Amino acid sequence: MKGSCLCGAVAYEADRLSGPIFHCHCATCRKSHGAAFASTARVAREDFRWTRGQATLGAYESSPGKIRHFCTACGAHLMAHWVDPVSYTHLRAHETGR
């Protein structure tokens, strides 16, 4: 799985998903995406890597221990992860067109 932000400044790759893609309806996902849900794909941390634009990444702790990452140039949400001990990330599953 490959993805990028809207402007293409930040990109990532994931070797495999750790489960099905699902739609999160929690209040923070709804508010941060301005939608009824956020489509999310779980990936083990060891199977995820940034391939471009790490210097352009911003991060925000949206709830205790949960860090959301986004592109500071275009604002696109890219992934979220929890501070240890959780060993997976949640990618924002959307078509980037790039």
N, CA, C and O of each residue as an XYZ file, in Angstrom:
392
protein
N       0.843     -1.164      0.000
C       0.000      0.000      0.000
C       0.892      1.230      0.000
O       1.819      1.336      0.803
N       0.608      2.152     -0.897
C       1.345      3.411     -0.966
C       0.355      4.547     -0.838
O      -0.798      4.426     -1.252
N       0.805      5.651     -0.266
C      -0.070      6.802     -0.140
C       0.726      8.077     -0.014
O       1.937      8.057      0.209
N       0.029      9.189     -0.161
C       0.660     10.497     -0.008
C      -0.391     11.499      0.422
O      -1.588     11.210      0.438
N       0.080     12.675      0.768
C      -0.833     13.754      1.118
C      -1.401     14.369     -0.165
O      -1.026     13.971     -1.268
N      -2.285     15.317     -0.017
C      -2.941     15.946     -1.151
C      -1.956     16.631     -2.094
O      -2.092     16.521     -3.313
N      -0.967     17.337     -1.547
C      -0.020     18.070     -2.398
C       1.151     17.211     -2.861
O       1.907     17.629     -3.737
N       1.317     16.012     -2.288
C       2.390     15.107     -2.693
C       3.707     15.319     -1.973
O       4.684     14.635     -2.278
N       3.764     16.245     -1.028
C       5.014     16.517     -0.318
C       5.428     15.359      0.594
O       6.620     15.106      0.769
N       4.459     14.660      1.171
C       4.726     13.561      2.098
C       4.182     12.269      1.498
O       3.079     12.252      0.951
N       4.951     11.187      1.600
C       4.508      9.895      1.089
C       4.946      8.790      2.046
O       5.880      8.956      2.830
N       4.247      7.658      1.960
C       4.552      6.513      2.799
C       4.300      5.227      2.038
O       3.679      5.221      0.976
N       4.799      4.131      2.608
C       4.528      2.786      2.112
C       4.242      1.882      3.302
O       4.796      2.060      4.387
N       3.371      0.917      3.077
C       3.084     -0.107      4.074
C       3.155     -1.454      3.367
O       2.549     -1.641      2.312
N       3.891     -2.384      3.946
C       4.077     -3.692      3.322
C       2.811     -4.534      3.323
O       2.535     -5.236      2.350
N       2.037     -4.476      4.402
C       0.810     -5.282      4.507
C      -0.090     -4.682      5.573
O       0.378     -4.006      6.489
N      -1.361     -4.929      5.449
C      -2.327     -4.506      6.455
C      -2.392     -5.551      7.558
O      -2.171     -6.737      7.310
N      -2.692     -5.118      8.762
C      -2.804     -6.028      9.905
C      -4.247     -6.395     10.215
O      -4.519     -7.062     11.213
N      -5.158     -5.971      9.380
C      -6.573     -6.255      9.587
C      -7.368     -5.586      8.488
O      -6.800     -5.011      7.560
N      -8.677     -5.661      8.592
C      -9.522     -5.059      7.555
C      -9.534     -3.532      7.648
O      -9.265     -2.965      8.707
N      -9.845     -2.883      6.544
C     -10.074     -1.439      6.560
C     -11.425     -1.221      7.220
O     -12.387     -1.924      6.913
N     -11.504     -0.260      8.120
C     -12.758     -0.011      8.821
C     -13.052      1.481      8.865
O     -12.193      2.302      8.545
N     -14.256      1.818      9.258
C     -14.698      3.209      9.351
C     -14.831      3.572     10.825
O     -15.690      3.039     11.528
N     -13.976      4.481     11.288
C     -14.013      4.916     12.682
C     -15.013      6.061     12.816
O     -14.962      7.034     12.064
N     -15.911      5.937     13.770
C     -16.945      6.945     14.006
C     -16.726      7.710     15.305
O     -17.639      8.394     15.768
N     -15.538      7.612     15.908
C     -15.313      8.295     17.185
C     -15.378      9.812     16.973
O     -15.220     10.301     15.854
N     -15.610     10.534     18.049
C     -15.787     11.988     17.958
C     -14.557     12.689     17.394
O     -14.696     13.632     16.615
N     -13.351     12.249     17.772
C     -12.159     12.941     17.279
C     -11.932     12.677     15.791
O     -11.496     13.576     15.071
N     -12.218     11.462     15.315
C     -12.093     11.196     13.873
C     -13.117     12.013     13.084
O     -12.791     12.595     12.050
N     -14.346     12.049     13.577
C     -15.372     12.831     12.879
C     -14.988     14.302     12.823
O     -15.130     14.944     11.782
N     -14.509     14.831     13.929
C     -14.164     16.252     13.981
C     -12.915     16.564     13.146
O     -12.888     17.566     12.432
N     -11.891     15.724     13.229
C     -10.645     16.013     12.507
C     -10.790     15.862     11.001
O     -10.049     16.493     10.246
N     -11.737     15.032     10.548
C     -11.926     14.820      9.119
C     -13.120     15.592      8.561
O     -13.296     15.657      7.345
N     -13.932     16.171      9.427
C     -15.107     16.895      8.963
C     -16.081     15.992      8.225
O     -16.710     16.401      7.249
N     -16.197     14.755      8.704
C     -17.041     13.761      8.032
C     -17.680     12.852      9.080
O     -17.334     12.906     10.260
N     -18.610     12.025      8.634
C     -19.305     11.111      9.536
C     -18.397      9.990     10.039
O     -18.689      9.381     11.068
N     -17.297      9.707      9.331
C     -16.356      8.669      9.735
C     -15.045      8.867      8.996
O     -14.966      9.636      8.039
N     -14.013      8.160      9.454
C     -12.710      8.139      8.787
C     -12.384      6.698      8.430
O     -12.411      5.828      9.300
N     -12.078      6.432      7.172
C     -11.672      5.089      6.752
C     -10.224      4.876      7.165
O      -9.354      5.691      6.857
N      -9.975      3.785      7.856
C      -8.689      3.565      8.506
C      -8.182      2.152      8.239
O      -8.956      1.195      8.229
N      -6.878      2.033      8.023
C      -6.242      0.737      7.796
C      -5.166      0.521      8.855
O      -4.266      1.348      8.993
N      -5.244     -0.566      9.596
C      -4.264     -0.876     10.636
C      -3.043     -1.537     10.009
O      -3.160     -2.458      9.201
N      -1.853     -1.040     10.404
C      -0.581     -1.548      9.889
C       0.389     -1.676     11.056
O       0.485     -0.769     11.884
N       1.105     -2.787     11.129
C       2.144     -2.961     12.153
C       3.228     -1.908     11.929
O       3.574     -1.601     10.788
N       3.759     -1.362     13.011
C       4.785     -0.312     12.882
C       5.969     -0.758     12.041
O       6.518      0.036     11.277
N       6.372     -2.021     12.170
C       7.536     -2.492     11.405
C       7.241     -2.606      9.914
O       8.168     -2.718      9.113
N       5.977     -2.581      9.531
C       5.598     -2.661      8.116
C       5.307     -1.299      7.491
O       4.890     -1.226      6.335
N       5.524     -0.222      8.244
C       5.238      1.138      7.783
C       6.515      1.952      7.689
O       7.406      1.822      8.529
N       6.606      2.802      6.652
C       7.753      3.714      6.539
C       7.365      4.956      5.739
O       6.587      4.887      4.788
N       7.919      6.074      6.143
C       7.791      7.308      5.363
C       8.781      7.222      4.221
O       9.921      6.811      4.440
N       8.395      7.593      3.012
C       9.302      7.542      1.867
C       9.680      8.927      1.364
O      10.604      9.067      0.564
N       8.976      9.942      1.825
C       9.268     11.299      1.375
C       8.612     12.295      2.332
O       7.517     12.057      2.841
N       9.302     13.417      2.569
C       8.703     14.563      3.219
C       8.576     14.562      4.721
O       7.725     15.274      5.254
N       9.379     13.797      5.425
C       9.251     13.768      6.884
C       9.419     15.146      7.507
O       8.821     15.423      8.548
N      10.211     16.010      6.902
C      10.406     17.361      7.438
C       9.130     18.201      7.316
O       8.995     19.216      7.999
N       8.202     17.791      6.460
C       6.954     18.518      6.248
C       5.840     18.017      7.169
O       4.759     18.605      7.200
N       6.086     16.948      7.913
C       5.068     16.376      8.796
C       4.819     17.236     10.018
O       5.744     17.804     10.597
N       3.563     17.321     10.398
C       3.170     17.909     11.660
C       2.518     16.819     12.484
O       2.119     15.787     11.946
N       2.406     17.037     13.785
C       1.787     16.044     14.653
C       0.981     16.749     15.724
O       1.297     17.867     16.133
N      -0.080     16.067     16.175
C      -0.962     16.620     17.182
C      -1.456     15.491     18.074
O      -1.923     14.469     17.571
N      -1.360     15.656     19.391
C      -1.876     14.658     20.321
C      -3.353     14.951     20.540
O      -3.708     15.809     21.348
N      -4.216     14.232     19.815
C      -5.649     14.517     19.811
C      -6.366     13.997     21.055
O      -7.407     14.528     21.441
N      -5.828     12.990     21.665
C      -6.308     12.485     22.947
C      -5.092     11.896     23.646
O      -4.097     11.604     22.982
N      -5.133     11.711     24.952
C      -3.931     11.264     25.667
C      -3.306     10.008     25.045
O      -3.924      8.945     24.998
N      -2.067     10.163     24.571
C      -1.326      9.049     23.999
C      -1.576      8.772     22.537
O      -0.921      7.897     21.971
N      -2.512      9.488     21.884
C      -2.780      9.266     20.455
C      -2.245     10.451     19.654
O      -2.669     11.591     19.843
N      -1.307     10.158     18.758
C      -0.663     11.177     17.943
C      -1.165     11.066     16.508
O      -1.092      9.997     15.903
N      -1.670     12.161     15.968
C      -2.129     12.205     14.575
C      -1.080     12.964     13.763
O      -0.582     14.001     14.201
N      -0.745     12.446     12.578
C       0.264     13.059     11.710
C      -0.406     13.599     10.452
O      -1.303     12.968      9.893
N       0.038     14.766     10.018
C      -0.549     15.442      8.867
C       0.523     16.227      8.126
O       1.588     16.508      8.675
N       0.237     16.579      6.883
C       1.149     17.403      6.085
C       0.938     18.860      6.470
O      -0.192     19.348      6.462
N       2.012     19.551      6.806
C       1.889     20.958      7.186
C       1.702     21.870      5.975
O       1.338     23.035      6.135
N       1.944     21.361      4.775
C       1.750     22.175      3.569
C       0.283     22.187      3.129
O      -0.267     23.252      2.847
N      -0.356     21.007      3.067
C      -1.740     20.939      2.561
C      -2.759     20.559      3.631
O      -3.962     20.678      3.396
N      -2.308     20.105      4.795
C      -3.208     19.766      5.890
C      -3.788     18.368      5.858
O      -4.564     18.013      6.745
N      -3.434     17.551      4.855
C      -4.004     16.203      4.740
C      -3.575     15.324      5.914
O      -2.400     15.297      6.280
N      -4.533     14.607      6.499
C      -4.261     13.641      7.556
C      -3.693     12.388      6.908
O      -4.195     11.934      5.879
N      -2.640     11.824      7.511
C      -1.978     10.669      6.919
C      -2.044      9.420      7.782
O      -2.328      8.336      7.274
N      -1.787      9.552      9.073
C      -1.802      8.388      9.945
C      -1.884      8.825     11.389
O      -1.707      9.999     11.716
N      -2.155      7.862     12.242
C      -2.169      8.089     13.682
C      -1.533      6.885     14.358
O      -1.551      5.775     13.826
N      -0.976      7.118     15.525
C      -0.453      6.002     16.314
C      -0.580      6.334     17.794
O      -0.730      7.493     18.180
N      -0.517      5.305     18.596
C      -0.554      5.476     20.033
C       0.854      5.340     20.575
O       1.661      4.564     20.063
N       1.137      6.101     21.612
C       2.411      5.981     22.308
C       2.433      4.586     22.924
O       1.389      4.038     23.276
N       3.617      4.023     23.048
C       3.778      2.643     23.534
C       2.741      2.283     24.581
O       2.281      3.161     25.311
N       2.366      1.038     24.674
C       2.983     -0.155     24.116
C       2.349     -0.639     22.809
O       2.748     -1.695     22.320
N       1.405      0.060     22.230
C       0.741     -0.402     21.007
C       1.752     -0.415     19.869
O       2.525      0.530     19.708
N       1.746     -1.494     19.075
C       2.767     -1.660     18.041
C       2.205     -1.538     16.623
O       2.727     -2.161     15.698
N       1.157     -0.752     16.445
C       0.609     -0.558     15.109
C       0.222      0.904     14.889
O       0.094      1.684     15.833
N       0.041      1.244     13.627
C      -0.410      2.573     13.239
C      -1.741      2.440     12.517
O      -2.119      1.351     12.085
N      -2.436      3.540     12.392
C      -3.666      3.586     11.606
C      -3.454      4.558     10.454
O      -3.304      5.762     10.664
N      -3.444      4.035      9.251
C      -3.319      4.874      8.064
C      -4.690      5.387      7.673
O      -5.684      4.679      7.833
N      -4.756      6.587      7.173
C      -6.005      7.121      6.647
C      -6.143      6.592      5.246
O      -5.381      6.969      4.355
N      -7.102      5.725      5.044
C      -7.274      5.035      3.767
C      -8.128      5.894      2.831
O      -9.344      5.997      2.993
N      -7.470      6.497      1.861
C      -8.155      7.320      0.869
C      -7.365      7.303     -0.416
O      -6.153      7.089     -0.409
N      -8.032      7.524     -1.490
C      -7.377      7.573     -2.809
C      -6.676      8.916     -2.928
O      -7.298      9.965     -2.765
N      -5.379      8.880     -3.214
C      -4.638     10.135     -3.315
C      -4.492     10.595     -4.760
O      -4.273     11.781     -5.006
N      -4.607      9.688     -5.712
C      -4.442     10.062     -7.106
C      -2.998     10.288     -7.501
O      -2.730     10.763     -8.604
N      -2.056      9.956     -6.620
C      -0.633     10.147     -6.915
C       0.104      8.846     -6.744
O       1.318      8.794     -6.946
